[in-house]
Amino acid sequence: MSTTNATPPLTAQLKDPALSAYYALRTVFTIAPIVFGLDKFFNVLTHPHHWSMYLAGWINDLVPGTADQCMYLVGVIEIVAGVLVAVVPRFGAWVVAAWLAGIIVDLVTGPGFYDVALRDFGLLVGAIALARLAQGVHTGSIGRR
Protein backbone atom coordinates (compact mmCIF):
# COMPACT_ATOMS: atom_id res chain seq x y z
CA MET A 1 0.00 0.00 0.00
CA SER A 2 1.40 3.40 -0.96
CA THR A 3 0.44 6.87 -0.01
CA THR A 4 0.35 9.63 -2.55
CA ASN A 5 0.33 13.36 -2.18
CA ALA A 6 -3.10 14.74 -2.97
CA THR A 7 -1.75 17.97 -4.45
CA PRO A 8 -3.38 18.58 -7.84
CA PRO A 9 -1.33 19.50 -10.92
CA LEU A 10 -0.31 23.14 -11.34
CA THR A 11 -2.84 23.80 -14.11
CA ALA A 12 -5.65 22.66 -11.84
CA GLN A 13 -4.27 24.70 -8.94
CA LEU A 14 -4.17 27.87 -11.05
CA LYS A 15 -7.89 27.54 -11.70
CA ASP A 16 -8.36 28.32 -8.01
CA PRO A 17 -9.07 32.10 -7.96
CA ALA A 18 -7.47 32.56 -4.54
CA LEU A 19 -4.27 30.79 -5.57
CA SER A 20 -3.96 32.71 -8.83
CA ALA A 21 -4.53 35.97 -6.91
CA TYR A 22 -1.81 34.89 -4.48
CA TYR A 23 0.68 34.29 -7.30
CA ALA A 24 -0.17 37.60 -8.99
CA LEU A 25 0.21 39.59 -5.77
CA ARG A 26 3.35 37.73 -4.74
CA THR A 27 4.96 38.48 -8.10
CA VAL A 28 4.07 42.19 -7.98
CA PHE A 29 5.10 42.64 -4.34
CA THR A 30 8.40 40.91 -5.03
CA ILE A 31 9.33 42.84 -8.17
CA ALA A 32 8.02 46.33 -7.33
CA PRO A 33 9.87 46.87 -4.02
CA ILE A 34 13.10 45.53 -5.50
CA VAL A 35 12.81 47.82 -8.54
CA PHE A 36 11.94 50.85 -6.39
CA GLY A 37 14.77 50.01 -4.02
CA LEU A 38 17.31 49.66 -6.82
CA ASP A 39 16.11 52.95 -8.30
CA LYS A 40 17.18 54.77 -5.15
CA PHE A 41 20.73 54.00 -6.33
CA PHE A 42 20.38 54.23 -10.12
CA ASN A 43 17.70 56.93 -10.61
CA VAL A 44 16.05 55.42 -13.68
CA LEU A 45 12.47 56.17 -12.55
CA THR A 46 13.25 59.71 -11.40
CA HIS A 47 15.96 62.31 -11.83
CA PRO A 48 19.05 62.11 -9.62
CA HIS A 49 18.41 63.43 -6.12
CA HIS A 50 14.64 63.69 -6.70
CA TRP A 51 13.77 60.80 -4.37
CA SER A 52 14.69 63.02 -1.44
CA MET A 53 11.83 65.42 -2.22
CA TYR A 54 9.45 62.68 -1.02
CA LEU A 55 10.99 62.72 2.46
CA ALA A 56 9.13 64.74 5.11
CA GLY A 57 11.26 67.38 6.78
CA TRP A 58 10.61 66.01 10.26
CA ILE A 59 11.89 62.58 9.17
CA ASN A 60 14.94 64.18 7.58
CA ASP A 61 15.60 65.87 10.94
CA LEU A 62 15.41 62.51 12.75
CA VAL A 63 17.82 60.55 10.57
CA PRO A 64 21.55 61.18 10.42
CA GLY A 65 23.03 62.46 7.18
CA THR A 66 21.30 64.02 4.21
CA ALA A 67 17.94 63.20 2.67
CA ASP A 68 19.76 61.57 -0.26
CA GLN A 69 21.70 59.34 2.11
CA CYS A 70 18.47 58.42 3.87
CA MET A 71 17.03 57.38 0.53
CA TYR A 72 19.87 54.89 0.08
CA LEU A 73 18.79 53.27 3.34
CA VAL A 74 15.19 53.32 2.09
CA GLY A 75 16.38 51.54 -1.06
CA VAL A 76 18.06 48.79 0.94
CA ILE A 77 14.94 48.30 3.06
CA GLU A 78 12.75 48.08 -0.06
CA ILE A 79 15.04 45.50 -1.67
CA VAL A 80 15.04 43.41 1.52
CA ALA A 81 11.23 43.66 1.71
CA GLY A 82 10.87 42.42 -1.88
CA VAL A 83 13.21 39.50 -1.23
CA LEU A 84 11.25 38.63 1.92
CA VAL A 85 8.03 38.50 -0.10
CA ALA A 86 9.73 36.15 -2.57
CA VAL A 87 11.14 33.85 0.12
CA VAL A 88 8.65 34.06 3.00
CA PRO A 89 5.54 35.76 1.62
CA ARG A 90 3.36 35.34 4.70
CA PHE A 91 5.91 37.39 6.66
CA GLY A 92 7.30 39.58 3.87
CA ALA A 93 3.87 40.86 2.88
CA TRP A 94 3.34 42.22 6.40
CA VAL A 95 6.77 43.92 6.20
CA VAL A 96 5.74 45.56 2.91
CA ALA A 97 2.38 46.62 4.40
CA ALA A 98 4.11 48.20 7.40
CA TRP A 99 6.62 49.91 5.14
CA LEU A 100 3.82 51.30 2.97
CA ALA A 101 2.05 52.60 6.09
CA GLY A 102 5.24 54.44 7.01
CA ILE A 103 5.51 55.89 3.51
CA ILE A 104 1.90 57.08 3.69
CA VAL A 105 2.56 58.84 7.02
CA ASP A 106 5.64 60.45 5.47
CA LEU A 107 3.75 61.64 2.40
CA VAL A 108 0.76 63.14 4.21
CA THR A 109 2.78 64.83 6.98
CA GLY A 110 5.51 66.26 4.83
CA PRO A 111 5.68 66.94 1.14
CA GLY A 112 1.92 66.67 0.56
CA PHE A 113 1.93 64.08 -2.22
CA TYR A 114 -1.62 63.02 -1.41
CA ASP A 115 -2.15 61.31 -4.76
CA VAL A 116 0.90 59.12 -4.17
CA ALA A 117 -0.26 58.45 -0.60
CA LEU A 118 -3.65 57.30 -1.92
CA ARG A 119 -1.95 55.01 -4.43
CA ASP A 120 0.24 53.61 -1.67
CA PHE A 121 -2.86 53.01 0.47
CA GLY A 122 -4.21 50.80 -2.33
CA LEU A 123 -0.88 48.97 -2.41
CA LEU A 124 -1.02 48.56 1.38
CA VAL A 125 -4.44 46.90 1.09
CA GLY A 126 -3.01 44.63 -1.62
CA ALA A 127 -0.06 43.71 0.62
CA ILE A 128 -2.44 42.81 3.45
CA ALA A 129 -4.48 40.69 1.02
CA LEU A 130 -1.25 38.94 -0.02
CA ALA A 131 -0.35 38.27 3.62
CA ARG A 132 -3.74 36.67 4.24
CA LEU A 133 -3.58 34.62 1.03
CA ALA A 134 -0.01 33.55 1.83
CA GLN A 135 -1.14 32.29 5.21
CA GLY A 136 -3.83 30.23 3.47
CA VAL A 137 -1.30 28.79 1.03
CA HIS A 138 1.05 28.00 3.91
CA THR A 139 -1.62 26.17 5.90
CA GLY A 140 -2.98 24.40 2.83
CA SER A 141 -6.43 25.95 2.88
CA ILE A 142 -5.64 27.58 -0.48
CA GLY A 143 -4.28 25.66 -3.44
CA ARG A 144 -4.98 22.11 -2.27
CA ARG A 145 -8.19 20.72 -3.72
N, C-alpha and C positions, 0 to 999 in steps of 0.2 A: 504494500500500500504506500502510495507516495502523496505528498502534499504539494499543492501548487499555489503559487501566489495568485490571488484573485484580481490583480491589477489589470484593467483592460488596456488594449493597445492605445498608443498615443492618439491616433485618429479618433477613436471613440472618446477618449478623455477630453479632447479639444471641443467636442460637441457640447460639453458641459459649460453653460454660460459663465458660471462662477470661476471655473478653472481658466477659461480663455481670458476673462477679465483680469484674473490674477497675473497671467503671463504678460498681458499688455501693460498693466501697471508696473509690474516688476521691471520690464524692459525700459520703460520710460523713466522710472525713478532710479534706474542704474545709470543710464546714459546721460540724462540731463544734468544731474549734479556733477558728474565727472567732467562734462564739457564746460559747464559754468565755472567749475573750479580751475580747470586748465586755462580758461580764458583770463583768469585773474593774472596769469603769468605772461600770456601771449597776446592779449588784446586783439583778438580777431573779431569778436562780437561788438566791441566798443573801441573808441579811440584810447590811446595810451593815457593813463592817469584819470580816465573818466569814471572808473568804478568807484573811486573815492567820493564822488559827488552823491552817491547813494548812502553814505554813512552819516548818521545823525551826529551833530556836533557834540552832544553830551556823551555819546559812545566814544567819539574820537578823544574826548578829554579823559575818559577812563582808561584807555589802552595806551601802553607805552609806544613811542615812535610816532610816525606820521600816518595819515589816513591810508596812503598807498601801501605802507608796510603792513597795516592792519588787514588790508585786502589780500595780501599774500597769505596771511593766516586763514582768512575766510576761504581762500581757494583750497588750501590743504584740508580744511574741515569738510568742504563740499566734496572733494575727491574721496575722502575717507567715508563719508556718508553714502556715496554712490557705490563704493566697493562693499560696504556693509549690506546694502540692499541686495547686491548680487549674491553675496555669500550667505547671509543670515537675514532673509527678508522680513521675518516676523519681528526682528529686533531693529534692523536697519530702517524699516519704514517709520518706526516711531522716532528714530533719530532725525530722519528727514522732516517729519511733521514738527518736531520741537524746533528744529533749525528754521523752518519756514515761519513758525510762530514768532521767533526772535527777529527774523527779517521784517515781518509785518509790523512789529512794535517799532523797529528802527525806522521804517518808511513813514509811518503815521505820526511819529513824534519828532521827526527831524526834517528831512528834505521835502516832505509833502508829496511824494509820488503815490497818490491815492489809487490811481489806476493800476499801478504795479502791485500795490498792496492787495487790491481786490483780486487780481490775477493770482497772487501768491496764496490768498485765502482758498481759492478753488483748488490749487495744487495741494494745500494742506489737507483739505477734505479728501482728495484723491490718495494722499499718503496714508491717511487714517484708514481709508477703505482697503488699501493694499495690506496694511498691518492686520486687519481683521481677516481678509482673505488668506493671507499667509499663515495665520494661526490655524485656519480651517484646513489648509493643505498639509500643514505639519501634523495635525491630529488625525488626518485621514477623512474628515467629514466632507472635504471637497476633493474631487478628482478620483475617487475610488467608488465606482459603481459596479 
